[in-house]
Amino acid sequence: MPKTQLKNLMSNTYYSNLIKEQYSGDDSETISFLQFLYFSYILSSFDNDFVDEFYLIAQDDIEHHKLLGECIVKLGGDPTYYSSKNTYLNGKNVEYTKGIKQMILRGIEIKEKSIINYKILISKIIEKEIKNILEIILVDEQKHKEMLKNMLKKYENNT
C-alpha cells in the first residue's frame, strides 16, 4: 500500500460518521484485521501454508484501519470502537471457526462486503483526498479477495 498523507481537512461530521462504519462498524477494518489475525494464529500451530497469507491480509487491514482513523480525526470525529449506530465492538464480532475451508470462505465473505461498502462510501464522498484514500483501500480489498479465492482453489486441489 502506498504511503498517503492527509492534509488538514475541514471538519465534516457527516463524512466522519460514514467513514466510522468502515473503521469500527460490524463489517469494518477493525473486525477484518482481528478476524484474519485470529485465523493466522490458529493455523500457525499446524504449520499451515495459509498462515502467512492470512497475516499479510491482517497487516494491510491494520494499515487501512490507521488511515481511516486518521481521516476521522482530521474530519473532527473521534475514532472510538463503536459504530455510528452506537454498537460497541466485542469478541462476538469475530467468527471463531477452526476449519481451513470455512476460514477462507469467511474471509471471502468479509472482503466481498468490504468491497461493496467501500464502493458505496466512495459514491457518497466528494472530497477528492478522502476519495483517493478510499479507492486505494478498495484496490487492496479486491486483491485480498483474489488472494482468498486462490487460497480456496489451492485448498480444494489439495484435498
OpenMM code with the backbone's topology and positions (N, CA, C; nanometers):
from openmm import Vec3, app, unit

residues = "MET PRO LYS THR GLN LEU LYS ASN LEU MET SER ASN THR TYR TYR SER ASN LEU ILE LYS GLU GLN TYR SER GLY ASP ASP SER GLU THR ILE SER PHE LEU GLN PHE LEU TYR PHE SER TYR ILE LEU SER SER PHE ASP ASN ASP PHE VAL ASP GLU PHE TYR LEU ILE ALA GLN ASP ASP ILE GLU HIS HIS LYS LEU LEU GLY GLU CYS ILE VAL LYS LEU GLY GLY ASP PRO THR TYR TYR SER SER LYS ASN THR TYR LEU ASN GLY LYS ASN VAL GLU TYR THR LYS GLY ILE LYS GLN MET ILE LEU ARG GLY ILE GLU ILE LYS GLU LYS SER ILE ILE ASN TYR LYS ILE LEU ILE SER LYS ILE ILE GLU LYS GLU ILE LYS ASN ILE LEU GLU ILE ILE LEU VAL ASP GLU GLN LYS HIS LYS GLU MET LEU LYS ASN MET LEU LYS LYS TYR GLU ASN ASN THR".split()
positions = [
    Vec3(0.0842, -0.1177, 0.0000),
    Vec3(0.0000, 0.0000, 0.0000),
    Vec3(0.0885, 0.1236, 0.0000),
    Vec3(0.0646, 0.2162, -0.0924),
    Vec3(0.1461, 0.3377, -0.0967),
    Vec3(0.1215, 0.4250, 0.0258),
    Vec3(0.2264, 0.4951, 0.0663),
    Vec3(0.2131, 0.5886, 0.1784),
    Vec3(0.1245, 0.7047, 0.1369),
    Vec3(0.0342, 0.7415, 0.2228),
    Vec3(-0.0539, 0.8538, 0.1954),
    Vec3(-0.0485, 0.9503, 0.3131),
    Vec3(-0.0603, 1.0744, 0.2838),
    Vec3(-0.0643, 1.1782, 0.3858),
    Vec3(-0.1923, 1.2572, 0.3676),
    Vec3(-0.2609, 1.2800, 0.4751),
    Vec3(-0.3803, 1.3637, 0.4707),
    Vec3(-0.3442, 1.5056, 0.5090),
    Vec3(-0.3880, 1.5998, 0.4295),
    Vec3(-0.3718, 1.7395, 0.4688),
    Vec3(-0.4799, 1.7694, 0.5721),
    Vec3(-0.4813, 1.8886, 0.6194),
    Vec3(-0.5872, 1.9262, 0.7131),
    Vec3(-0.7190, 1.9353, 0.6380),
    Vec3(-0.8104, 1.8557, 0.6781),
    Vec3(-0.9426, 1.8560, 0.6167),
    Vec3(-1.0347, 1.9429, 0.7001),
    Vec3(-1.1359, 1.9968, 0.6361),
    Vec3(-1.2358, 2.0738, 0.7098),
    Vec3(-1.3214, 1.9771, 0.7908),
    Vec3(-1.3625, 2.0202, 0.9061),
    Vec3(-1.4480, 1.9377, 0.9904),
    Vec3(-1.5750, 1.9009, 0.9140),
    Vec3(-1.6094, 1.7727, 0.9197),
    Vec3(-1.7272, 1.7253, 0.8495),
    Vec3(-1.7780, 1.6004, 0.9214),
    Vec3(-1.8739, 1.6186, 1.0106),
    Vec3(-1.9238, 1.5055, 1.0893),
    Vec3(-1.9968, 1.4027, 1.0044),
    Vec3(-2.0576, 1.4465, 0.8953),
    Vec3(-2.1254, 1.3519, 0.8053),
    Vec3(-2.0236, 1.2540, 0.7476),
    Vec3(-1.9145, 1.3041, 0.6918),
    Vec3(-1.8097, 1.2178, 0.6367),
    Vec3(-1.7464, 1.1326, 0.7464),
    Vec3(-1.7211, 1.1951, 0.8596),
    Vec3(-1.6597, 1.1243, 0.9714),
    Vec3(-1.7440, 1.0030, 1.0125),
    Vec3(-1.8754, 1.0220, 1.0229),
    Vec3(-1.9636, 0.9110, 1.0602),
    Vec3(-1.9721, 0.8044, 0.9510),
    Vec3(-1.9696, 0.8458, 0.8257),
    Vec3(-1.9689, 0.7475, 0.7169),
    Vec3(-1.8432, 0.6612, 0.7237),
    Vec3(-1.7299, 0.7256, 0.7410),
    Vec3(-1.6021, 0.6545, 0.7459),
    Vec3(-1.5942, 0.5668, 0.8702),
    Vec3(-1.6562, 0.6115, 0.9772),
    Vec3(-1.6513, 0.5365, 1.1031),
    Vec3(-1.7111, 0.3966, 1.0882),
    Vec3(-1.8095, 0.3819, 1.0018),
    Vec3(-1.8676, 0.2483, 0.9797),
    Vec3(-1.7625, 0.1520, 0.9236),
    Vec3(-1.6767, 0.2008, 0.8336),
    Vec3(-1.5698, 0.1167, 0.7783),
    Vec3(-1.4575, 0.0997, 0.8789),
    Vec3(-1.4465, 0.1918, 0.9723),
    Vec3(-1.3428, 0.1879, 1.0747),
    Vec3(-1.3800, 0.0922, 1.1887),
    Vec3(-1.5047, 0.1029, 1.2378),
    Vec3(-1.5398, 0.0253, 1.3575),
    Vec3(-1.6821, -0.0297, 1.3581),
    Vec3(-1.7459, -0.0378, 1.2416),
    Vec3(-1.8799, -0.0957, 1.2345),
    Vec3(-1.8742, -0.2486, 1.2302),
    Vec3(-1.9881, -0.3091, 1.2079),
    Vec3(-1.9977, -0.4557, 1.2076),
    Vec3(-1.9118, -0.5216, 1.0997),
    Vec3(-1.8976, -0.4591, 0.9851),
    Vec3(-1.8173, -0.5135, 0.8740),
    Vec3(-1.6964, -0.4252, 0.8483),
    Vec3(-1.6285, -0.3861, 0.9543),
    Vec3(-1.5242, -0.2842, 0.9474),
    Vec3(-1.3839, -0.3422, 0.9337),
    Vec3(-1.2890, -0.2508, 0.9144),
    Vec3(-1.1480, -0.2890, 0.9118),
    Vec3(-1.1041, -0.3441, 1.0472),
    Vec3(-1.1613, -0.2936, 1.1546),
    Vec3(-1.1276, -0.3451, 1.2874),
    Vec3(-1.1618, -0.4935, 1.2965),
    Vec3(-1.2821, -0.5293, 1.2570),
    Vec3(-1.3248, -0.6700, 1.2603),
    Vec3(-1.2414, -0.7520, 1.1633),
    Vec3(-1.2151, -0.6966, 1.0469),
    Vec3(-1.1394, -0.7691, 0.9454),
    Vec3(-0.9995, -0.8045, 0.9955),
    Vec3(-0.9264, -0.7068, 1.0498),
    Vec3(-0.7910, -0.7418, 1.0920),
    Vec3(-0.7917, -0.8363, 1.2110),
    Vec3(-0.8882, -0.8222, 1.3003),
    Vec3(-0.8977, -0.9174, 1.4119),
    Vec3(-0.9290, -1.0577, 1.3615),
    Vec3(-1.0177, -1.0671, 1.2643),
    Vec3(-1.0552, -1.1966, 1.2086),
    Vec3(-0.9360, -1.2656, 1.1416),
    Vec3(-0.8645, -1.1927, 1.0577),
    Vec3(-0.7517, -1.2531, 0.9864),
    Vec3(-0.6345, -1.2832, 1.0797),
    Vec3(-0.6144, -1.2021, 1.1827),
    Vec3(-0.5128, -1.2357, 1.2836),
    Vec3(-0.5500, -1.3652, 1.3548),
    Vec3(-0.6766, -1.3773, 1.3929),
    Vec3(-0.7233, -1.4987, 1.4589),
    Vec3(-0.6950, -1.6218, 1.3719),
    Vec3(-0.7312, -1.6130, 1.2438),
    Vec3(-0.7069, -1.7256, 1.1532),
    Vec3(-0.5578, -1.7594, 1.1472),
    Vec3(-0.4724, -1.6584, 1.1364),
    Vec3(-0.3289, -1.6852, 1.1268),
    Vec3(-0.2756, -1.7463, 1.2567),
    Vec3(-0.3255, -1.7007, 1.3711),
    Vec3(-0.2807, -1.7574, 1.4993),
    Vec3(-0.3226, -1.9039, 1.5122),
    Vec3(-0.4471, -1.9334, 1.4774),
    Vec3(-0.4963, -2.0710, 1.4882),
    Vec3(-0.4167, -2.1646, 1.3984),
    Vec3(-0.3918, -2.1230, 1.2763),
    Vec3(-0.3220, -2.2103, 1.1813),
    Vec3(-0.1719, -2.2181, 1.2061),
    Vec3(-0.1151, -2.1228, 1.2785),
    Vec3(0.0303, -2.1217, 1.2990),
    Vec3(0.0798, -2.2459, 1.3723),
    Vec3(0.0017, -2.3022, 1.4595),
    Vec3(0.0453, -2.4209, 1.5323),
    Vec3(0.0434, -2.5465, 1.4452),
    Vec3(-0.0191, -2.5375, 1.3281),
    Vec3(-0.0260, -2.6515, 1.2372),
    Vec3(0.0710, -2.6384, 1.1199),
    Vec3(0.1540, -2.5345, 1.1195),
    Vec3(0.2478, -2.5097, 1.0104),
    Vec3(0.1763, -2.5116, 0.8761),
    Vec3(0.0656, -2.4435, 0.8718),
    Vec3(-0.0196, -2.4407, 0.7527),
    Vec3(0.0314, -2.3396, 0.6513),
    Vec3(0.0125, -2.3706, 0.5229),
    Vec3(0.0573, -2.2832, 0.4136),
    Vec3(-0.0131, -2.1479, 0.4124),
    Vec3(-0.1303, -2.1382, 0.4711),
    Vec3(-0.2103, -2.0169, 0.4604),
    Vec3(-0.1844, -1.9149, 0.5713),
    Vec3(-0.1024, -1.9515, 0.6691),
    Vec3(-0.0759, -1.8616, 0.7826),
    Vec3(-0.0246, -1.7263, 0.7349),
    Vec3(0.0776, -1.7282, 0.6504),
    Vec3(0.1383, -1.6030, 0.6048),
    Vec3(0.0410, -1.5190, 0.5237),
    Vec3(-0.0410, -1.5825, 0.4427),
    Vec3(-0.1369, -1.5075, 0.3610),
    Vec3(-0.2425, -1.4402, 0.4485),
    Vec3(-0.2936, -1.5124, 0.5478),
    Vec3(-0.3895, -1.4511, 0.6403),
    Vec3(-0.3236, -1.3347, 0.7152),
    Vec3(-0.1991, -1.3546, 0.7556),
    Vec3(-0.1294, -1.2499, 0.8302),
    Vec3(-0.1042, -1.1264, 0.7429),
    Vec3(-0.0677, -1.1451, 0.6174),
    Vec3(-0.0466, -1.0325, 0.5265),
    Vec3(-0.1745, -0.9514, 0.5068),
    Vec3(-0.2863, -1.0210, 0.4941),
    Vec3(-0.4148, -0.9511, 0.4815),
    Vec3(-0.4424, -0.8709, 0.6085),
    Vec3(-0.4174, -0.9319, 0.7240),
    Vec3(-0.4382, -0.8619, 0.8511),
    Vec3(-0.3510, -0.7364, 0.8589),
    Vec3(-0.2262, -0.7454, 0.8148),
    Vec3(-0.1366, -0.6292, 0.8179),
    Vec3(-0.1900, -0.5159, 0.7298),
    Vec3(-0.2369, -0.5499, 0.6107),
    Vec3(-0.2951, -0.4471, 0.5237),
    Vec3(-0.4183, -0.3854, 0.5891),
    Vec3(-0.5007, -0.4684, 0.6515),
    Vec3(-0.6221, -0.4179, 0.7156),
    Vec3(-0.5897, -0.3263, 0.8335),
    Vec3(-0.4802, -0.3543, 0.9032),
    Vec3(-0.4374, -0.2645, 1.0115),
    Vec3(-0.3974, -0.1294, 0.9529),
    Vec3(-0.3306, -0.1304, 0.8390),
    Vec3(-0.2932, -0.0041, 0.7726),
    Vec3(-0.4187, 0.0713, 0.7279),
    Vec3(-0.5170, -0.0016, 0.6748),
    Vec3(-0.6439, 0.0625, 0.6361),
    Vec3(-0.7090, 0.1260, 0.7587),
    Vec3(-0.7097, 0.0519, 0.8678),
    Vec3(-0.7667, 0.0985, 0.9942),
    Vec3(-0.7005, 0.2287, 1.0366),
    Vec3(-0.5686, 0.2330, 1.0271),
    Vec3(-0.4924, 0.3526, 1.0643),
    Vec3(-0.5330, 0.4707, 0.9760),
    Vec3(-0.5397, 0.4496, 0.8455),
    Vec3(-0.5773, 0.5577, 0.7539),
    Vec3(-0.7179, 0.6096, 0.7827),
    Vec3(-0.8098, 0.5168, 0.8079),
    Vec3(-0.9475, 0.5587, 0.8374),
    Vec3(-0.9543, 0.6355, 0.9691),
    Vec3(-0.8804, 0.5875, 1.0698),
    Vec3(-0.8771, 0.6568, 1.1986),
    Vec3(-0.8232, 0.7981, 1.1853),
    Vec3(-0.7150, 0.8135, 1.1071),
    Vec3(-0.6588, 0.9467, 1.0834),
    Vec3(-0.7583, 1.0362, 1.0099),
    Vec3(-0.8288, 0.9784, 0.9154),
    Vec3(-0.9307, 1.0525, 0.8398),
    Vec3(-1.0396, 1.1032, 0.9349),
    Vec3(-1.0856, 1.0160, 1.0204),
    Vec3(-1.1914, 1.0520, 1.1155),
    Vec3(-1.1467, 1.1697, 1.2027),
    Vec3(-1.0241, 1.1621, 1.2547),
    Vec3(-0.9720, 1.2695, 1.3401),
    Vec3(-0.9607, 1.3999, 1.2613),
    Vec3(-0.9058, 1.3934, 1.1400),
    Vec3(-0.8886, 1.5150, 1.0589),
    Vec3(-1.0229, 1.5767, 1.0204),
    Vec3(-1.1275, 1.4960, 1.0200),
    Vec3(-1.2619, 1.5469, 0.9904),
    Vec3(-1.3339, 1.5958, 1.1159),
    Vec3(-1.2651, 1.5890, 1.2305),
    Vec3(-1.3224, 1.6377, 1.3556),
    Vec3(-1.3962, 1.5321, 1.4343),
    Vec3(-1.3830, 1.4063, 1.3940),
    Vec3(-1.4519, 1.2980, 1.4640),
    Vec3(-1.3627, 1.2314, 1.5672),
    Vec3(-1.4164, 1.1299, 1.6314),
    Vec3(-1.3476, 1.0551, 1.7355),
    Vec3(-1.3446, 0.9079, 1.6935),
    Vec3(-1.2255, 0.8512, 1.6737),
    Vec3(-1.2156, 0.7129, 1.6256),
    Vec3(-1.2378, 0.6090, 1.7360),
    Vec3(-1.3543, 0.6118, 1.7944),
    Vec3(-1.3890, 0.5174, 1.9005),
    Vec3(-1.4257, 0.3822, 1.8399),
    Vec3(-1.4319, 0.2820, 1.9233),
    Vec3(-1.4602, 0.1463, 1.8768),
    Vec3(-1.6070, 0.1086, 1.8926),
    Vec3(-1.6889, 0.1943, 1.8393),
    Vec3(-1.8304, 0.1629, 1.8236),
    Vec3(-1.8777, 0.2340, 1.6988),
    Vec3(-1.9792, 0.1792, 1.6400),
    Vec3(-2.0275, 0.2320, 1.5124),
    Vec3(-2.1073, 0.3601, 1.5325),
    Vec3(-2.1439, 0.4220, 1.4229),
    Vec3(-2.2259, 0.5423, 1.4328),
    Vec3(-2.3650, 0.5087, 1.4855),
    Vec3(-2.3990, 0.3798, 1.4888),
    Vec3(-2.5267, 0.3347, 1.5463),
    Vec3(-2.5109, 0.3035, 1.6952),
    Vec3(-2.3942, 0.3390, 1.7523),
    Vec3(-2.3603, 0.3137, 1.8926),
    Vec3(-2.3570, 0.1657, 1.9279),
    Vec3(-2.3175, 0.0822, 1.8328),
    Vec3(-2.2974, -0.0599, 1.8574),
    Vec3(-2.1502, -0.0807, 1.8901),
    Vec3(-2.1222, -0.1258, 2.0124),
    Vec3(-1.9839, -0.1459, 2.0547),
    Vec3(-1.9291, -0.2762, 1.9989),
    Vec3(-1.7998, -0.2717, 1.9648),
    Vec3(-1.7318, -0.3927, 1.9202),
    Vec3(-1.6985, -0.4793, 2.0411),
    Vec3(-1.7002, -0.6104, 2.0205),
    Vec3(-1.6559, -0.7014, 2.1242),
    Vec3(-1.6144, -0.8332, 2.0594),
    Vec3(-1.5758, -0.9284, 2.1389),
    Vec3(-1.5278, -1.0560, 2.0877),
    Vec3(-1.6294, -1.1335, 2.0067),
    Vec3(-1.7562, -1.0990, 2.0185),
    Vec3(-1.8599, -1.1670, 1.9410),
    Vec3(-1.8548, -1.1309, 1.7928),
    Vec3(-1.7833, -1.0229, 1.7597),
    Vec3(-1.7742, -0.9798, 1.6209),
    Vec3(-1.6799, -1.0662, 1.5379),
    Vec3(-1.5966, -1.1455, 1.6030),
    Vec3(-1.5031, -1.2343, 1.5342),
    Vec3(-1.5641, -1.3732, 1.5294),
    Vec3(-1.5536, -1.4374, 1.4134),
    Vec3(-1.6032, -1.5742, 1.3989),
    Vec3(-1.4903, -1.6703, 1.4328),
    Vec3(-1.5165, -1.7619, 1.5258),
    Vec3(-1.4121, -1.8498, 1.5778),
    Vec3(-1.4131, -1.9878, 1.5122),
    Vec3(-1.4223, -1.9889, 1.3816),
    Vec3(-1.4215, -2.1134, 1.3072),
    Vec3(-1.2814, -2.1736, 1.3065),
    Vec3(-1.2731, -2.3050, 1.3012),
    Vec3(-1.1436, -2.3729, 1.3044),
    Vec3(-1.1113, -2.4439, 1.1732),
    Vec3(-1.2074, -2.4631, 1.0855),
    Vec3(-1.1826, -2.5332, 0.9602),
    Vec3(-1.1204, -2.4401, 0.8569),
    Vec3(-1.0181, -2.4882, 0.7875),
    Vec3(-0.9474, -2.4040, 0.6901),
    Vec3(-1.0420, -2.3558, 0.5806),
    Vec3(-1.1210, -2.4445, 0.5248),
    Vec3(-1.2116, -2.4031, 0.4181),
    Vec3(-1.3102, -2.2983, 0.4694),
    Vec3(-1.3622, -2.3172, 0.5901),
    Vec3(-1.4555, -2.2207, 0.6484),
    Vec3(-1.3871, -2.0854, 0.6718),
    Vec3(-1.2593, -2.0900, 0.7103),
    Vec3(-1.1839, -1.9657, 0.7304),
    Vec3(-1.1720, -1.8894, 0.5985),
    Vec3(-1.1354, -1.9609, 0.4950),
    Vec3(-1.1182, -1.8965, 0.3647),
    Vec3(-1.2514, -1.8411, 0.3151),
    Vec3(-1.3572, -1.9207, 0.3278),
    Vec3(-1.4897, -1.8742, 0.2839),
    Vec3(-1.5343, -1.7523, 0.3637),
    Vec3(-1.5068, -1.7531, 0.4942),
    Vec3(-1.5404, -1.6371, 0.5776),
    Vec3(-1.4598, -1.5155, 0.5324),
    Vec3(-1.3335, -1.5373, 0.4997),
    Vec3(-1.2500, -1.4283, 0.4503),
    Vec3(-1.3037, -1.3684, 0.3217),
    Vec3(-1.3464, -1.4546, 0.2300),
    Vec3(-1.4044, -1.4068, 0.1040),
    Vec3(-1.5301, -1.3257, 0.1319),
    Vec3(-1.6126, -1.3743, 0.2220),
    Vec3(-1.7353, -1.3021, 0.2583),
    Vec3(-1.7031, -1.1640, 0.3155),
    Vec3(-1.6034, -1.1572, 0.4036),
    Vec3(-1.5629, -1.0291, 0.4632),
    Vec3(-1.5184, -0.9324, 0.3545),
    Vec3(-1.4375, -0.9810, 0.2628),
    Vec3(-1.3839, -0.8936, 0.1572),
    Vec3(-1.4934, -0.8520, 0.0588),
    Vec3(-1.5869, -0.9397, 0.0284),
    Vec3(-1.6971, -0.9020, -0.0611),
    Vec3(-1.7807, -0.7904, 0.0004),
    Vec3(-1.8116, -0.8023, 0.1299),
    Vec3(-1.8871, -0.6967, 0.1988),
    Vec3(-1.8076, -0.5668, 0.2016),
    Vec3(-1.6794, -0.5795, 0.2266),
    Vec3(-1.5940, -0.4617, 0.2338),
    Vec3(-1.5886, -0.3891, 0.0996),
    Vec3(-1.5764, -0.4635, -0.0076),
    Vec3(-1.5720, -0.4046, -0.1417),
    Vec3(-1.7010, -0.3274, -0.1688),
    Vec3(-1.8127, -0.3874, -0.1380),
    Vec3(-1.9420, -0.3200, -0.1570),
    Vec3(-1.9480, -0.1931, -0.0711),
    Vec3(-1.9083, -0.2060, 0.0553),
    Vec3(-1.9146, -0.0913, 0.1461),
    Vec3(-1.8239, 0.0230, 0.1016),
    Vec3(-1.7040, -0.0096, 0.0525),
    Vec3(-1.6147, 0.0962, 0.0048),
    Vec3(-1.6705, 0.1629, -0.1204),
    Vec3(-1.7297, 0.0867, -0.2100),
    Vec3(-1.7885, 0.1466, -0.3302),
    Vec3(-1.9011, 0.2430, -0.2931),
    Vec3(-1.9840, 0.2031, -0.1983),
    Vec3(-2.0921, 0.2902, -0.1516),
    Vec3(-2.0339, 0.4158, -0.0859),
    Vec3(-1.9337, 0.3961, 0.0000),
    Vec3(-1.8710, 0.5083, 0.0697),
    Vec3(-1.8089, 0.6062, -0.0297),
    Vec3(-1.7385, 0.5554, -0.1281),
    Vec3(-1.6760, 0.6404, -0.2299),
    Vec3(-1.7826, 0.7217, -0.3047),
    Vec3(-1.8969, 0.6598, -0.3294),
    Vec3(-2.0031, 0.7307, -0.4030),
    Vec3(-2.0654, 0.8443, -0.3212),
    Vec3(-2.0517, 0.8397, -0.1894),
    Vec3(-2.1128, 0.9406, -0.1027),
    Vec3(-2.0195, 1.0555, -0.0658),
    Vec3(-1.8909, 1.0410, -0.0979),
    Vec3(-1.7926, 1.1410, -0.0565),
    Vec3(-1.7420, 1.2182, -0.1779),
    Vec3(-1.7428, 1.3501, -0.1660),
    Vec3(-1.6978, 1.4367, -0.2752),
    Vec3(-1.5510, 1.4749, -0.2572),
    Vec3(-1.5066, 1.4912, -0.1338),
    Vec3(-1.3692, 1.5337, -0.1031),
    Vec3(-1.2686, 1.4407, -0.1714),
    Vec3(-1.1938, 1.4972, -0.2657),
    Vec3(-1.1038, 1.4189, -0.3517),
    Vec3(-0.9959, 1.3442, -0.2726),
    Vec3(-0.9376, 1.4075, -0.1741),
    Vec3(-0.8300, 1.3452, -0.0967),
    Vec3(-0.8795, 1.2210, -0.0221),
    Vec3(-0.9962, 1.2309, 0.0373),
    Vec3(-1.0543, 1.1157, 0.1077),
    Vec3(-1.0911, 1.0073, 0.0069),
    Vec3(-1.1520, 1.0484, -0.1018),
    Vec3(-1.1926, 0.9554, -0.2073),
    Vec3(-1.0713, 0.8761, -0.2588),
    Vec3(-0.9572, 0.9440, -0.2779),
    Vec3(-0.8355, 0.8775, -0.3245),
    Vec3(-0.7890, 0.7696, -0.2271),
    Vec3(-0.7922, 0.8010, -0.0987),
    Vec3(-0.7524, 0.7033, 0.0027),
    Vec3(-0.8468, 0.5837, 0.0009),
    Vec3(-0.9754, 0.6106, -0.0073),
    Vec3(-1.0739, 0.5020, -0.0100),
    Vec3(-1.0569, 0.4163, -0.1349),
    Vec3(-1.0219, 0.4767, -0.2463),
    Vec3(-1.0003, 0.3998, -0.3692),
    Vec3(-0.8760, 0.3119, -0.3596),
    Vec3(-0.7711, 0.3611, -0.2935),
    Vec3(-0.6515, 0.2796, -0.2702),
    Vec3(-0.6870, 0.1592, -0.1836),
    Vec3(-0.7635, 0.1827, -0.0781),
    Vec3(-0.8053, 0.0736, 0.0100),
    Vec3(-0.8924, -0.0256, -0.0677),
    Vec3(-0.9825, 0.0243, -0.1507),
    Vec3(-1.0695, -0.0621, -0.2311),
    Vec3(-0.9869, -0.1562, -0.3192),
    Vec3(-0.8844, -0.1046, -0.3819),
    Vec3(-0.7975, -0.1891, -0.4658),
    Vec3(-0.7340, -0.2997, -0.3809),
    Vec3(-0.6875, -0.2652, -0.2606),
    Vec3(-0.6319, -0.3667, -0.1706),
    Vec3(-0.7355, -0.4737, -0.1374),
    Vec3(-0.8571, -0.4304, -0.1087),
    Vec3(-0.9629, -0.5253, -0.0735),
    Vec3(-0.9917, -0.6206, -0.1896),
    Vec3(-0.9902, -0.5683, -0.3107),
    Vec3(-1.0120, -0.6532, -0.4286),
    Vec3(-0.8974, -0.7531, -0.4445),
    Vec3(-0.7742, -0.7096, -0.4179),
    Vec3(-0.6591, -0.8002, -0.4223),
    Vec3(-0.6720, -0.9093, -0.3157),
    Vec3(-0.7156, -0.8700, -0.1976),
    Vec3(-0.7343, -0.9678, -0.0895),
    Vec3(-0.8369, -1.0734, -0.1293),
    Vec3(-0.9454, -1.0287, -0.1888),
    Vec3(-1.0492, -1.1236, -0.2323),
    Vec3(-0.9907, -1.2233, -0.3319),
    Vec3(-0.9106, -1.1744, -0.4255),
    Vec3(-0.8476, -1.2637, -0.5235),
    Vec3(-0.7497, -1.3596, -0.4562),
    Vec3(-0.6739, -1.3098, -0.3592),
    Vec3(-0.5827, -1.3965, -0.2830),
    Vec3(-0.6610, -1.5092, -0.2173),
    Vec3(-0.7715, -1.4732, -0.1557),
    Vec3(-0.8528, -1.5721, -0.0848),
    Vec3(-0.9152, -1.6726, -0.1810),
    Vec3(-0.9580, -1.6269, -0.2964),
    Vec3(-1.0121, -1.7190, -0.3966),
    Vec3(-0.9039, -1.8161, -0.4434),
    Vec3(-0.7817, -1.7663, -0.4600),
    Vec3(-0.6706, -1.8535, -0.4972),
    Vec3(-0.6373, -1.9522, -0.3860),
    Vec3(-0.6473, -1.9067, -0.2620),
    Vec3(-0.6265, -1.9961, -0.1485),
    Vec3(-0.7305, -2.1080, -0.1487),
    Vec3(-0.8551, -2.0727, -0.1789),
    Vec3(-0.9624, -2.1717, -0.1836),
    Vec3(-0.9335, -2.2760, -0.2921),
    Vec3(-0.8928, -2.2304, -0.4096),
    Vec3(-0.8578, -2.3238, -0.5179),
    Vec3(-0.7446, -2.4164, -0.4747),
    Vec3(-0.6422, -2.3581, -0.4150),
    Vec3(-0.5272, -2.4377, -0.3675),
    Vec3(-0.5724, -2.5417, -0.2648),
    Vec3(-0.6567, -2.4970, -0.1730),
    Vec3(-0.7079, -2.5885, -0.0698),
    Vec3(-0.7872, -2.7022, -0.1323),
    Vec3(-0.8774, -2.6673, -0.2231),
    Vec3(-0.9621, -2.7685, -0.2858),
    Vec3(-0.8828, -2.8637, -0.3747),
    Vec3(-0.7751, -2.8158, -0.4355),
    Vec3(-0.6905, -2.9020, -0.5172),
    Vec3(-0.6057, -2.9981, -0.4341),
    Vec3(-0.5844, -2.9628, -0.3081),
    Vec3(-0.5014, -3.0471, -0.2190),
    Vec3(-0.5838, -3.1393, -0.1300),
    Vec3(-0.7156, -3.1337, -0.1394),
    Vec3(-0.7976, -3.2230, -0.0548),
    Vec3(-0.8685, -3.3259, -0.1367),
] * unit.nanometer
topology = app.Topology()
chain = topology.addChain("A")
for resn in residues:
    res = topology.addResidue(resn, chain)
    for name in ("N", "CA", "C"):
        topology.addAtom(name, app.Element.getBySymbol(name[0]), res)
